[in-house]
Amino acid sequence: MQKTATPRPGRPADAGPMASLSGLLRDWLPRQRWFAGKDRPVADLVLLSMTEVFPGCLHLLVHAGHAAVPSPGGAPPAGDCYQLLLGVRQHPSPRLGRALIGRAEEGPLAGMTVFDALQDPRSAQLLLERLRRPGAAGPLRFEADPEAAVPAGLVPRVLDAEQSNSSLVYGDSYILKLFRRIQPGVNPDLELSGALAGQGCGRVPAPVAWFRTTHPWEATLGVLQPFLRNASDGWTLALEALAAGDDFTAEARQLGRATAEVHLALASAFPAREHGGNDLMAAAMTERLELAAHFVPALQPHVPGLRTAFGALAACDPGPPAQRIHGDLHLGQVLRAGREWFVIDFEGEPSRPLAERRGPHSPVRDIAGMLRSFDYAARQRRPWRPEWARRCREAYCAGYAALAGWDPRKKHGLLRAYETDRAVYEVLYEARHRPDWLPVPMAAIERLAVRGA
């Protein structure tokens, strides 16, 4: 039986099933790695949709609103919509461990134990079965590539890596990414990986199955792709090279070529579209800087110097045409299997609106993200090895230029502006999620601000 709860606008959090779940989720949500509002108290929870995917497993879309926090313009944060898969049992397994959310004390689920269904092997296997057999469950739509045959009985395990979503690996053959923060529209991770597969680009694992919702709006919920079982991510490989004192320039050069290959395929898959130009881009970067400085006081002394990087954009060569890009490219978003690099996670920065992530951007933005990532890696060891990062940056840009037909190093003003914008994003991210890491982007901020001054 499928059940869908459709609350009226403003439906209170304690109505219907939320009478049982609200208190449990208020405590559980802020402890999750993917919850974006850790620095803001949860003021209300509103149930947007609830569907019984299979007996004992509820799919929920829940809007978490936050108490008003002073912000520029006086507007309080609007909150976010989250996707949850909750197991509900009267007699739960004693091995639930960290999957346990709690016991409902009131409402229609009173006396039932609630847990994160993704952490439960039985629930995870049943979810794969839904993906293997396209069909509907209430507003949920399970779809698949008809040419891809996913075998049954694959053993699931949850990936423990830090991320803004949740991922299940099935039998070391497939990986299912479930998006946690849901926005209306097609998620770029499905859209772009599918388009790249259509272009014959082998740098990206092609989607084999996915699911979406039609209520309260159309949105992508999860994507199943082949799992590169013997691959290592670029971040791990870079840290290993640093620890061993090894050079990483050959790998960086090949990674630059792989990035250019993906950019060229994306430019072929999607028609060119106009973008706002350097003036609008500079204004958006400046706005993000001022917003970040409002929430991270350590940024404030550097704002005048950083602003010059954006102000100089108006006089810059516009650079390569705007196109669809990765949107959040760094060493953690690339995998090396054998001698080949693969690019994953095309979702973009989850904190940005979906319409913005699906829009055209300069490919310089992706390049700047990877260059910042080399600096991040180099700063993980003492003493800091700036020469290691510099050589990697040079090699990456050279590899990119060899295939793309233009050299990022010759777009100095654009590259400086995008690196500054990326560093500002990193400061805000680390301040909210990993305060111990804040000195890493702040070191770049200090350097970039001095250059600006």
Steps between C-alpha positions, in 0.01 A plus 500: 500500500629846411414795717557864419456778749423834339505772763324828448731804488613575852395162635646479852782260575296299751223413252459138388819288497710796611336470841706182532811610310551870564679470834720213381601679180574832674764319700627270224519729197759751629740211575505380139797587283274610213277732708575855386355695793736397779565862596128585515242352738216303339187703558244281324466184296231474232413172329480556124454140389496152649495174305523141618763365259463147637363369830690652789678768293372857465630750246465856628564846367525733799554875501720615790454865582743691717457761768564850371872577492613857428604524136563773240171661408331361811358193323505180707629178339224312318617150595542190287307196379660166596445149372472234772455125483377382839454145618217441745476175700333381816774248575822638349824309459739548795775563243360833377783688672549848357200452271272545801313831511274428797169372624183693420308582818185657354299540182413227248844332532500488881691199628688447171877522463619737227836461324695613195399241241817555294704357788286185511617226256152358447350840416794587275454175304128565456578848372725351231216269399278806442770644274542173311131495409383834358162611625320734737435521872264790566677811363833314471615388156769231464665502157792323333709473185330212316838374378648473850428180692566535873526159671299416812637415842790745508618558858468868604735711708487868590793719401642675806677778308402854591255636246190710463293199391482130586639216290444124501736259324343176376733202463790728402325521162264797529472814708171671585519866591197637684473878495419634842418865428225496240414786266248504213642392165735247346817454705814571292659177625243304300464750217870547424616142552225383266590762239870413519419131451301600193808680369710187545711664770656216700621727780167480686314187620165494319176485705328161488195580719355795688192612685311825530186648650205679343376650829510765638697577183713314246843424644781246467550288812777251422727355230649149465830476307780245453743494792870521417608244758877531468509877462660751735382858529733780405512641852630173646756461220625855546543457876684170444737672256563780748565255785748305288667813363398397147436721202136525386543701181444211257169419669403869506574538129285198414225634723511830309447311174210305653336825614534650152350185348194528726462872425517441125238223524269721707538784248388257228210358702340832597435796271691818579306755700566861582614586850500827688854606416786605722319790667216284631745226592710747700189630677395146599849419631509823701160422650619153604810654657297747705256231611784269606670783690175563685501143635880454534649807673856383424434591135407861566853654510575344160186614316652815339796308356284210379247732339765627257521156337132527411516867405772424245272259313336778300828566319580131447484300182164317533684174443348179365122489437276413792374140495381221728778401739558271798442781749689364803819350360777399741723203577224324691278499189739305279595132508803325354450139389805347337653778293177687435328789678122504543285795606206448737239697698366754252250635750686830540515691828185385687469835679435680171153508339437222250422746219841659549676163502327405175594825331800582277826595669855564397709179495758707690285445807566123494870559440523739795334240722763240413787746545369586847485127575872457432563774756269328750696176463838669535391661827416168664864441590750705697693680380274626223636413157399785269733379224317167483171683451654740245638217288164319508319817396735555208474138385120495529462818293748371242307175465174691465644737238637213291146374431274802547687730262533787749723544803342583840827662609451770237161594648665651806224741603225241462699234681582732788135603540372140494768380742409784737130415471577134569711586806214712638263203454750276679521736797123503546478122457776423750365747754164322491606137466869451592629790711834326554566530126430874485873599507552326162279730287580798725867466402395534135274793587791684661720438195231600250407811698862617506525446125184703459625784714 
